[in-house]
Amino acid sequence: MSKGSKKISCAVKALSPALVLAISSAAAQEASTPNGAANGANLEEVVVTGYRASLESALAEKREQSGVVDVIKAEDIADFPDSNLAESIQRVPGVSISRVAGEGKAITVRGLNPSFTRVRINGMEAQSAASGTVSDRGANLGRGFDFNVFASELFNTIAVRKTTSAEIVEGSLGATVDLTTARPFDFPGLTFVTSVQGNYNDLSEDVEPRFSALISNTWADGKFGALASIAYTERHYFEEEFGSGGWNPATVDGGFCTPVGRTPQNPANDPVRGTDAANCATGVERPAANDPYYDLVNRSTVFLPRLPRYGRFEHDQERLGVSASLQWQPADSTLFTLDALYSDYDVKREESWLEGFSFARAISQNGKPQTAIRFAELIPVGVSNTQGTNFGLDVFDIGLGTFEGVDVRADTQHDEWKSEFMQFTLTGSHEFSDTLRLNIVAGQSTNNLDQPVQTTIMFQRPNAGMTIDFTQDRDRPTFTHDFDVTDPAQYTFGAGNAEVRMTPLWVENEYRTGDASLAWTWADDMTLKFGARFTEFDYDIHAKARPNNFLVPDLTTAQLTDVTRLVTGFGDGGLSGRFPSSWLTTDYDKFIDQYDIYSGTGLWVLGGSELPGPRGNIRHLTEKDTSVYLQQDFRFDVFGIPLRGDIGVRYVLTDLESTGYQVATTPVQVTVDHDYGEFLPALNLAAELSDELIGRFSVARVMSRPEIGFLTPGGAVNLTGTPGVSSGNPFLEPILATTYDVSVEWYFAESSLLALGLFYKDIETYIQNQSQQMSFRETGLPLALLIGTNLDPDNTPFTVSRPVNTPGGPLKGFEINYQQAFSFLPGWMSNFGALLNYTWVDSEIEYYLAQSATTTTRDDLLGLSKNAYNATVYWENTTVSARLSASYRDKFLEALPANNPLQDVEGTDEMLTFDASASWSLNDQFKLTFEALNLFDEYKRQYIDSDRDSTFVYGHTGRQFSLGVQYRFQ
């Protein structure tokens, strides 16, 4: 990967600190803070050193809060333990993460997926988006926040707010996550910290650098301060996996080639394809008339992988983060803070697959009907409970199959993308008197996801023999071929046998926020708060594509040899059984140099809105949110029991303008306006039942705005035959819920906690696709789309397929949190401690299996893991600190219904990962660090269909080991 001038030199090859965090399940109301984080929780900024000290600090804060908040603090300055923020947040009770390319990307809180969580940075709402592989659902085009964009060293506090109050910004059903960067008043005087680290991955066998530094100082008797920090990481690693491309019934895409004499004959005679009564294709004879394998396999109850394949992904990543902060306190009653944050996450990824792709194609593309079954064994996988043809029938997966007439494809996808984030935030606070305080926040953030290169180059060996064998291992099948997969002479590259796909994409998110609030203490322990907030969110997406991917140059064997290379050493890390360890793939750099595919001329012209492919990803959304709130904070005794908390209401008005392309006869850009308002009351109570026991209760009405992709008015209008509309729906209402939380916390010893929390969310609405009959006027689309027709906008019925608000369902669960320092043990054993938490969540939604809304099923919310736990055991004294952590997440659904026919769901299996870290303080300035991530090289498995549990993807990224040193001057 090329290194820009702004990047840190690759020569920095040593190591960075073992970064450590402290986690506490805390309950909190959001209150104003002297450092200018308006509408933030009253979380005291404490510079702590050592893991145990950070846990003690968090517990002390926990006892003073009202709502439910989980807090993570750096163990030391610029000292978080994980490569990105998601990896750190997963230690919080109730939080699970989704991983892309082996690292955490997004979070799920209490079973609610990333789109239900809002993120604020330094008091201001923000958005960050990253790309991903196809199996990871591609680029983030929605409201979910991608935490892997940021280096964790830039932040010193993370607060995960699971309950809300009137003063907390709306938009979350799951949690509001507050990220806070370091500020100069956190470290009085001159402070300098730097660390270097070397990261080794045992699959790629590469060592890459990680570097961070922070400098801060205060002057003028502590009235002015400045801070700057930088963090830089490089990663070069492999990801190796088996992929199925989904599974299909054998009868899909026309079914397999019929035996001799079978009526009707499939495929029909076609001299161009070499098909006749005796041949499936050129050189592929039909099975004999009495062949048993066709009838065994070619049934709707037998499933085969669409694209049986193995692949290696090669990732090159650079992550650069910079933060700066200025603070000025002209008087004890006044404080101004200016924060700046910049992140540049730069990625190149190349996927190299070898796949049999005839199983996913119809006769029009020389697919399954030209493929002959030579041998087959089936694996019984249960009885189908999926509505449709197979309901109640025994179903099977292919166990062992030998096929002829398989087109074997070398598939190379090369992606280059960058996620760039920039935010400036000005916060201020002023105390007019002992009883009246003003807080303000103003700022702007932008996040650009630019993916100018998303290019796939494919060539093939037509009509090959291929055997697929799942009988030994359904996750790691064996594939064999009847030709040398490393020999360029065996392949063809030309029209009909090759493709070049180019689908660049650009996404821009921008927030502009202004916030002001007053806090009036009108009596002892009584504070009335009033605030107003305005946020404007702009979302732009633009895409392009080639008009015809099959327009490619015809290459001779010599020319193909010049632009290809070999994948070598595949499976050495433990993935493959009997599969080629080497195969031919495109040499991307040589291919683009030779054929200048980014010239924009000739074969390589790209189109936009005039093409159906990219048109759906050319849209714009402007969302303006105006909110006001009134909140009363209180503290008094009830029957001798100290009680504190807050009660209030927030009103928010959302005004959106959405633009997309509708196609009636030609693409027309249409813009639709919509607005809605909601009252959101909230109550939080904390009762000190004894010196050791605290009880908490919270209730609130909350809302989450619809996903961005649902809100486009773009789509297609059919004005002939049966009139119809297929589009998004900018008139969607928000998802609403009433939430309840009850918890009891027992502080049974010093630095110790045992807590039980119960939660219930009555989710009133959900969003799904449905078809409805309505007039064209009722769609809200411009009537100009009907010009030139005789269709009546009020009386002609249209079949409208689009997302609509549907009934929701309850979500319930509990959390158990245990934390203890074993200081009661004798001698060296007193340095041990442990943190354990467990979360159980249950929720079901009624899903519509077809847009007609006549067939439904009840199942888990997408992204919900019923069981999750985290465990950490640590040992620490003044010199040495060591700990071992485990994180478990149960399986969860990703799609319902599945994207392949006669199958109900797609999901991801459970994962259990172990991490370890240790540090040794040589003196007050120097510390050696060691980390080991994913100690047992946990594999990620995705599946399709709850009955058959067939493997969709099974892969791994290896273990990572880090060794580093930190220097500190303070």
N, C-alpha and C positions, 0 to 999 in steps of 0.2 A: 504494500500500500504506500502511495506517495505521501510524504509528510509535508504539510504546509508550514510556512514560516512561523506560524503561531504555536506550533506543536513543540513539546519539550523534546530535547535530543534523546534519541534512542540509546545513547551511551549510558544513560542512567539505568544501570542493571541491578542494583542491589535491592534493598527492601524497605518496606513501610511498616508502620506499627501494627501490632495486633490491636485492632480497634474493638473497643468493647462497649456494650450498651447495658443499660439497666432498664428493666421493664417492671412496671407496676400497673396493676389494674386499679385505676383511680376513678373516683367519681367526682365530676366537676361541673360547676356552673361556669359560664364564660363571663369573665370580669375584666375591667380595664386594668392595664399595667403601666407603671411609670415609664417603661422603656418604649412606649408608643405603639404597642401592638393592640390597636383598638379592637374591641370585641373579642379579645383573646382571653383564655382562662388565666386566673391569677396564679400562674405557675412560677414560683420563685426561681430566679436564675442563680444557681449555685455552682461554683467551680469545684468539682469534686475530683479526687484522684483515687483510683482503685475501684474495682468492680463492686465490692461490698459497700463502700462508702456511697456509691451512686444508688444502690438499692435502698440504703437507709434514707437518703435524701428523698427519694421518690415516695417511700412509705410515709414520711413526715408530711409531704404535700397532700397525699391521698386523704388523710384524715380531715383536711380542711375543706374538701370539695363537697358539692351537692349532687351533681349529675354523675354519670358513669363515663370516666375518661381513663384511657390507658396511656401512660407516659413512658417514653424511651429517652434516656439521656446518654450522652457520650460519657465514657468513663473518664476521659481526660480531654484536653483541648484537641480539636480536630481528630477525634479518636473514636469513630464508629467501627464495628468489626467486619462489616460485610461490603461486598463490592458495589452494591447499590442499595437504595432505600428499601425496596421491597423485601430484600433478604433480611433486613433488620426488623421491619414491621411484622414479619411472620411470627416473631416471638410473642406477640401480643395475644392474649386470650380472645378467641373468636375470629381471628384473622387467618386466612389461608391465602396462598399466592399461586398464581399461574406462572409457569416458567416457559421461556422461549430461548432456545439455544443454550440451555443449561443454567440460565440465570433468571432471577425473579423479574417479572415485568409488571404485573397488575395484582391488585388485592381484591379478595372477597371478604366481606365482613358479615358475620352471623348469617351466612348462606346467601347474601345478596351480592350479585355480581358487580364488577367495577363501575358500571354505568349508574349505580345507585349510591356512589360515594363521591363527595365533593372534596376537593383539595385546595387549601389556601397556603400561600407562601408569604411569610411575614405579614399576615393579616389580610392578604388580598387573594381572591379566587384566581386560579390559574388552570391552564390546560397544557398537557404535553402528550405528544403522539409519537409512536415509533412503528416501524414496519415489522413484518414477521413472515414466516414461511406459510405456504398454502395450508399445511396441516395445522398451523397455529392461527388460522383464520385471517392471515394476511395483515395488511396495515390497519392500524387503529383509526377508523373513520367516524368514531362516535364520541361520547362524553367521558368514557373511561380514561383514567390518568395512568400513563406509563411511567413508572418510577425508575426504570433502568436508564432513562435519559440522564439522570443526575448521579454524580459522585457523592457518596455518603459523607465524605470528609467535610463538605461544605456546611453541614448542618450540625447543630449541637442539641436540639430538642425536637422530638416528634410527639404530638399529642393526637390520639385517636379518640374522637368524641362519639360515643355510641348513643348518648341521649342528647336532646337539644333543649335549648331555652329560647325565649323570644328574641334575645339579642344575637343569636347565632344565625348566620346566613342560611337561607332555605336552600332546598334542592337535594337533600340526602334522605334516603330511607335506611341506608346501611350505616354510614358514619361520615363525619366531617373530620378530615385529617389536616392538622396544622403543622406545617414545617417551618422551623425558625433557623435562620442562619446565625452565625456568630456575629457579635457586635462588640465594639471596643469597651463599653462600660461593663461587659462581662468579665474583663481581665484588666483591672486597674494597673497602670504603669506600663512599662515596656515588656512585651511578650513576643517571643519568637519560637516557633515550633516547625520542624521540618522532618520529613521521613521519606525513606526510599525503600522499595520492596521489589523483590523478584518473584514473579508468579510462574509456576511450572505446571503444565497440564500433561498428564501421563498418556493421553491419547494422541495429541499432536506432537508431544515430546519437545515443546518449545518453551523457552523462558522469556517472559515479557516484563517490562518495567511498570511500576506504579510509583507515583511521586506526589507528595503534597507538601504545602508550606503555608504558614499563617504568620503574619506579623501585625501587631496591634500596639497602640500607645495612647496614653491620655496626657493632656497638658492642662495648664491654667487651673491648678488645684482640682483636677478632675472634671472640669466643666466642658472640655472639648476632647473628643477622641476620634481616632481613625483606625480602620482595620482593613486588611486585604488578605485574601486567601486564594490558593490555587490548588487544583487537584488534576492529575493527569494519569490515565491508564491506557495501556495497550493490551489487546488480547488477540492472539492468533491460535485458533483451536479447530478441531474437527468435531463433527457430529455424524455418527454413522447409524443408519436405521434401515429396517425393513418397512416397506409401505405397500398397502394393497390398493390405494386409490379408491377405497370403498369396495363394497361387495354387491354383486347383482345376481338376481335369479338367472339361471342358464337360458331361459327363454327370452330375456330382454335383448334388444338390438337384433331381433330376427332369429335368435337361436343358432345352434351349430349346424354344420353341413349334414344333410340327411344321407342315409345309406343308399346304395344303388337300388333303384326301382321304387323308392318310397314316394308316395303321393300325398301332398304336393311336393314337388322337388324343390329343395332349398340349397343353394340359390338357383334361380332360373338360368337357362342357357345364356351365356354372354361371351362371345369369342374374344372380346377385348380383355376380359378377366381370365380367360382360359377355362370357363365354366361350361360343362356339358353334363350329359347323363352319367359319365364315368369319372368326372373330375370336379373337385370343389374349387380349384384354382389351378393356375399353371404349375404343373409338377406336383400337385397334391391330389392323389386318388381318393374317390369317395370310399367310405367304409363299405365292407361287403354287406350284402342284403341281410344276412343273418347275424350281423355284428351286434353284440348285446350292449355295448357301452353307450351308444347314442340314447337308447331308451332309458338307460340307468341315469344318465346325467341330464338330458335335455328336458327338464321339468321345472316348474316354477318353485318347487320345494327344495331345489338344489342350488346352492350359492357358490359363486366363484369370485376371486378377487378381480376387480376391473383392470388394474394395472399391477400385476405381480412384479415387484421390483425391489432392488436394494440400491441404496444411494449413500454418497458421502457429501456432506456440506462442509465447505471450508470457509471459515469466518475470519475476517480481519476487522477489528474494532479499535477505534480511538475515542476516548471519552475525555473531554477537557471541560473543566468547570472553574469559574472565577467568581468570587464574591467580593464586594466592597461595602463598607458601612462608615458613615459619618454621624457622630452624635454631638449635640450641643445642648448644654443645660445652663442657660444664662442665669437661672435662679432655681432655688429648690422646688419651686412650684411649676416650672416649665421645662419641657424636654422636647427636642426635635431629633428625629432619626431619618436619615436618607439611606436606603438600602438599594444595592444593585446586584443582580445575579445574572450570570451568563453561563450557558451550557452548550457545548457542541459535541453531539454524538454522531460519529462518522463511521459508516459500516460498508464494507464490501462483503458480499456473500456469493459463493458459487456452489450450486447444487449439481452433482453429477449422478445421473440415474442410468441403470440398465434395466429395461422393462419390456415385458410382453404386453403390447397394447391392442392386439386384435380383440381381446375380451371386452373392450369398452367401445367397440365401433360397430356400426351397422354395415350393410352391404354397400352403401353409397361411399364408404371410406375403406372398402376392402377389408371388412372386419370379421366378426364372429361367424357369419354364414359361410365364409370361405375357409373356416378352420375345422379340421377333422379330429374327432376323438379317437385315439388309438388304444388307450387303456385308462381305466378309472377305478378308484376305490373311494367310498364315501365315509365321512365321519358323522354319525348321528349326533345331533346337537340339541335335541329336545322337541317340544311341541310349540308351535307358533301361537302367540297370543296377540299378534298384530292384526288389526282389523284388515280384512281384504280376502284375497283369493286363498291364502294359506291358513286362515284362522282355524285353529283346532287340529291342524295336520302336523305329522312328523316332518321336521325339516333337517337338512343335511348341509354340511360344508364339504367341498372337495377335499379329499384326504391325499390321494395320489392320482395324478393325471398326466398322461403323455398325449401331446397334441402335435399335429402337423398343420402347416399353413399359418403359423403365428408370425406376425410382423414384430420383430424385436427391434426396439428403438433405443438409441443412445440420446439421452435427454439432458441438456445442460442449460440451467437457468442461472444467469448472472445478474445480480442486483447491486446497485450502488445507491445508497440513500443517506441522508443526513437530517437529523432532527436538531434544530437550532432554537434555543430558548433565550429570551432576554426579558428582564423585568426591572422596573424602577418603581420604588415605593417610598413615599414620604409619609411619615406618621408624626403626630404631635399630640402632646397633652399639656393642659394648663389647669392649675387649681386656682380658681378665682377666690376661694376661701376654704376653710376647713370642711365646708359642707357642699361645695359645688365644683365639679370638675368637667372639663371639656376634652374629648378625644376626637381626632380626625385621622383619616386615612385617604390618600389619593395616590393613584398609580396606574401603570399600564404594563401589560405583559403581552408578548407575542411568542408564538411557537410555529415555526415553519417546518413541515415535513416535506422535504424535496426528494423525490425518487426519480431522477431523470433517466436512470437506466434500470429497466426491468425487462430483460431480454432473454428469450428462450430460443435455443438453436437445437434442432432435432434432425437426426438422420436415422436410417433404418436398414435392417436386413429383412427383405420380404420373404414370406413363406418358409420360415425356419421351423425346425423341430424343437420343442421345449417340453421339459418335464418339471412339474411343480409337486413338491412333496411336503405335506403338513403332518404326516403321520408320526414323526418323531418329536416335533416341536411346533405348536401352532403360532408361536411368536417368532420363531427363527426357522422358517421353512428352507428346504433345499431346492435350488433351481439349477437345472443343467440345460445345455444347448447343444445342438448337433453341428455347431460350427465354431471356429476360433474367434472369440469375441474381441480379441486384440488386433485382428488383421484388417487393415483398411480395405483390402481387396474384397472382403466379404460384405461390405456395405455399399449402399447407393445414396447419393445426394443429388436430388433433382426434383422436378415438378412431380407431385403426387407421392414422393417418398421422403420429403423433407419439409420442415417448416422453420420459419424465423418469425417469432412473435416479439413485438415491441410495444409495451404498454406503460409508458412513463406516467407519473402521477405527482401532483403537487397539492398540498393541503396547508392552509394558513388558519390559525386560531389567534384571535386577539381579544383581550379583555381591557376595558377602561373602567375604573372604579372610583367613586367618590363616596365617603362615609363620614358622618358626623354623629356624635352622641354626647349627651349630658347625663351626669350622675349627680343627684341631689340627695344628700343625707339629711332628711327632714326631722329625724329623731334618732335617739341612740339605737343602733343596730337596725335602722330602717333606711334603705336607700332606694329612691325612685329613679329609674333610668328611662330615657327617651332617646331614640335614634332614628336616623333616616339614611338610606343607602340607594345609590343609583349605579347600576352596572350595565354596560353595553358590551355584548358579545358578538363578534363577527366571525363567521365561518365561511371559508371559500375553498372549493375543491375543483381541480381541473385535471382532465385526463386526455390522452391521445392513444391512437392505435394505428396499425397498418390496415388498409382496406382488405387485403387478401394475404394471409400468412403463408399461403402455398406458392406465392410468386418468389422463386429462389433461383439462383444460378445453377446450371447443371455442371457438376464437378466430375472430372475424371478421377481414377484411383490415385494418380500421382498428386492431383490438386487436393484431394481429400487428405492424403497423407501429410501434406504441408500444413494443414490447418487443424490437425488433431494431435492429441497426446494420450498417454495412458494414465488411468487411475491405478495406483499400485498400493500394495500392503493392506488392502481392505480386509477388515475382520480381525486384524492382529490384536485389536483391543478387546476381543471376546464376543463380537456380535455374530459373525457368520459361522455356519457349519460347513456345508458343502456348497459353496457358491464361488464364482470366479473372484479371486483376490485382485484381479486386474482386468480392465476392459477399456475399450476405446471411447474417448469422449472429445468434445470440441475443445481446442485450444482457443479460448476466447480472444486473447490479445492478438494472436496471429490472424484470426478470422476477421476481426474488425479492421485490422491494418490492411488486409488483402482486399476486402470488399467494401470498405468505407460505408458501413451500414448506417452511420449517423449523419450522412451527407444531406438527408432530406430531399434527395432527388432520385429520379428513375424508379427502381424497385423499392426504394426506401423512403417514399413519401409517407408522412403520417397525417391522419385525419382526426377531426374532433367531433363537434356536435352533429355533423352530417352522418356519422356512423353510429349504429345502434350500440356497439360495444362500449365505447367511452362516454356516450351521451348521458347515461345515468349518473356518471361521476363528474358532471359539469353542473355545479349548482352553488347556490349562495344562501346564507341564512344570517339575518340580523335579529338579535334578541335583546330587547331593552327591558330591564327589570328594575322597578321602583318599589322600595319597601320602606315601611315605618314600623316601629315597635314601641311598646310601653311595657316596662317590667319593674316589678317590686321585689327587691331583695330584703330578706328579713332574718332576724334571729331573736328568739324569745323562748321561755320555758313553758311547757305544757305539763301540768301535774308533776312539776319538778324535773322534767326531762328536757334538757336543752334541745331545741329544734331550730334548724336553719334551712334556708332554701330560697327559691324564687318562684314567682308566678307572673305570667304576662301573656301578651298576644302580639303576633306579628301579622301585618297585612302586606301582601305582595301582589303587584300588578305586572303581568308579563305581556309585552307587545312584540309580536314577531312578524317579520317580513321574509318570505321564503320564495326563492326563484329557482326554476328548473326548466327543462325542455319537454314540451308535449308535442307529440306527433299525430296529426290528423292526416294531412296530405304531405306536408313538409314540416321539418322541425321548427317550432315556434317557442320562443322564450316567454314564459308566463310568470307572473309575480302575484302572490296571494298574501293578504294580511289577516292576522288573527290576534285576539287578545283574550286573556282570562285573568281572574283575580281570586285569591284565596285568603281566608283568615286561618291563622295557625297558632292556636293557644298552646301553652306549655306550663307544666308545674314540676318542680323538683324539690324533694324534701330529704333532709338528713337528720336523723335523731340519734343523739349520743345516749344509748341505753345504759351504758356504764362506762367506766374508764377504759375498758378494753373492747367494748362492743358498740358498733355503729350500724344502724339500719337505714336503708335508702329506699325511696319510692319516686318514680318519675312517670308522668303521662304526658303525651303530646300528640298533636296532629301534625303530620309531616307530608311533604310532597317531593316528587322527583319528576323532572321534566322529561318528555319523550326523547328517545334517541334521535340524533340529528338526521340520520338517514331516513327515518319515518316521515319527516316533516317536509320533504320536497314535494312540490306539486307536479314534478316531472313524471313522464310515462308515455302512454300511447292512448289515442282515442280511435275507436273503430266506428266509422260512419256508414259502413255497408253491412248488409245482412242484419244480424242482431246487434244493435248499437251497444257499445260497451266502452268502459274506461278502465285502464290499469295504471295506477299511479301511487305515489305516496299520499300522505294526508296531513296537510298543515293545520287542519282544524282539530287535531287530537287534543284532548284534555290531559293534564298531568296525572301521574299515578299517585294516588292518595292513600294514606294509611293512618291509623291511630295506634300508637305504640305505648306499651306498658313495661316498666322495669321495676323489679323488687330485688334487693340484695341485702345480705347481712355479712359484716366483716368483723372478724375476731382477731384482735391484736394480742395474741396470747403470750408473747414474750418479746424481748428486745429484737428488733429487726425481723419480726416474724408476722405472718398473716395467714389466716385461713378464711376464705370468702366463698360464698355461694350466691350466684345471681340468676334470677329467673327473668325471662323476657318473652313478650308476646306482641306480635304485630298483626293487626287486622288490616290486611292489604285489600283495599276496596276495589281497585281496578288494575287491569293489566293491558297489554297491547298485543294484538295478533292480527294476522291477515285474514280478511273475510270478503265474500262477495255479497252484495246487496243490490236490490232493485230500487232505483230512485230516478227522479228527473235530472236532466243535465244541470239545471239551475241549482239544485240542491248539492251538487258536487263542489260548488264555489269556484269552479274554473271559469275563465273568461268566455262569454257567449260568442265572442268573435271566432272561436274555434269551429262554430257551426255554420259560418258564412259559406254560402254556395251549396247548402243542402236544404232539404225541405223538412228537416227534423224540428219538432216543436220542443223548445227548451223546458216547457212546463208539463207537457202531456206525453211526450214520447218516453217510454221506459228505457233506461240504460242499466246494463249489468255492470256494476262498479266494484272492482277488486282493489282493495287497498287496506292499509292498517287501520284498525278501529279499536276503541276502548272496549274491553271485555271484562267480565267479572274476575276478581282476584281470588284471594283465599288467605287463611290464617297462616302465620309463621310463628312457631314457638320453640323454645329451647332453654337451656341452662348452661352456666359456666361455673366451674370450680377452679379456684386459684389458691395455690399453696406456696408459701415462701418462708424460708427459715435459714438463719445463720446458726450453725451448730456450735455456738460459742460455749455451750454448757458441757461439751465433751472435754476430756483431759488432754493436755499437751498439744502436740501437732494436729490432732484430730479436730481441735476447736477451730481450725482454719477452714473446715469444710462448710459448705452450704448447698442449698438446693432450691430450685424453682420448678413448679409443676403446674400446668393448667390443662383443663379438658373442657371441650365445648361439644354439646349435642344440639342439633338443629333439625327441625322437621317442618316441612311445608309442602303443600300440593296445590297445583293450579289445574284447572280444567283446560286442556289444550284442544284446539280444533284441528283435526287431522286433514281436513279439506276446506277450501275456501267457502264451500256451500254451507258450512257450519252445521251439517246434519250428523256428523260422526265426531265424537269427542273421546278423550281419555284423560284420566287424572294421573299426574306424575309430579316429581320433584321440580322445584324451580330450577331453571338453568343456572349452573354454577354453584349449586348448593351441595356441600359435603356434610353428610349427617354427623360424622364424627371427626374431630380434630384434636390433637394434643401437642403440647410442647414440653420438653423436659430439659433442664440444665443442672448439672452438678459441677460445683466449682471448689477450688482450694486456693487460698490466697493469704500471703503474709506481706510484710513490708517490701520484700524483694521479688518474690515469685508469684505469678498468678497463672492459673491453668483451669480450663473448663472443657466439658464435653456437652454438646447439645444435640437434641433430636427433635425433628418436626415431622408430624404425620398429618396427612390429609386424606380423607376417605374419597372414594370415587365420586364423580359428579357428571351431570349431563351437560352437553354442549349444543345439541340440536335436537329438536322434537317438532314435527316428525323428522326422521332421518332424510338425508339428501338422496338416498337410493331407494328404489321401490320395494314394497313389501317388507320393510324393516322399520322398527318404531323409533329408535333413538340413536344418537351418537354421543359418546362420552369419553372421559379420561379415568383410568384406573387409579387406585390409591397409591400414594407415594410416601415413603419413609426415608428421610435423609438425616445423616449424621455429620456434624461439624465439630472441629476441635480447635482450640487456640491456647497459646501460652506466651508469657512474656517474662523477661528477667531484667530487672532494673540494675544496671551496673553501678550507677550513682544517681545523683539528682538530675543529671543532664541526659544521660544515655540509657536507652532501653532496647534490648533485643526482642524481636517478636517472631512468632511462628503461627501459621494457620494451616488447617487442612479442611477443605470444603468437599462435601459429597464423598465422605470417606469410603463408602462401599460402592461407589459408582452406580447409584440407583438408576434403573432404566425407566423411561417414560413410556407408558403404554396407553394408546387410545383404541377404543373399540366401537363396533357398530352392532346394534340390535341387542336388546336386553335378554332375549331368549338364547340366541346362538353365541353371543359374546365373541364375535369374530374380530381378529386383530386388524385394526386400521393402520396404526403406526406403532413400531416398537424400536426405540433407539436410545442412545446414550451419548454423553459428551465427555466422560472421563472424570478423574479426580483432579483437584487443584491444590497445590501446595505452595505456601508462601513463606519466605524468610526475609526479615527486614530489620532495620535499625531506625530509631527515632532520636532526634536531638531536641532538647528543650532548654530555652533560656527565659527565665521569668524573675 
